[in-house]
Amino acid sequence: MKKSELINVLNSFPDLPVVVTGYEGGTNPLEKENIALKYVDKKGGSDWFGQYGGGEDSPDGMEDPELVIYLSRSSTT
């Protein structure tokens, strides 16, 4: 999904708080600090960890890096 598609989807909802899943249940509010540009490795994923590997500040060592808008559970991840 591209940023413009996400904006269109979000605009179809009422103006409500946005939350993300918690680590082992529950939810956390999505804050500005939870949104960043990161690199993912399009060939580094697995069934367990997700389609892509990474979520890193640098593409070093990645086989097929792509720069993405990264939404995290907290500003520390």
Residue, then its C-alpha position, 0 to 999 in steps of 0.5 A: m500500500k502506498k501513502s496516498e492509498l493509506i490516506n484515502v482509507l483513513n479519510s473514509f473513517p471518522d476522526l478517531p484516535v489511531v492505535v497499533t497492536g501491542y507486543e503481546g496483546g492490547t493496543n498502543p496509540l500511534e504517535k508521531e515518534n512511531i512513524a519513520l523512514k526505514y529500509v526493509d529487505k524484500k527478500g529477508g522475510s519469513d512466515w514467522f517474522g513477516q513478509y519483509g526483513g529489516g526495519e533498519d536505518s541503513p540498507d547495508g547487508m540487505e539483498d533487496p532493500e526498499l525505503v518505506i514509511y515504517l509504523s512501529r508499536s513504540s518509538t523504541t522499535 
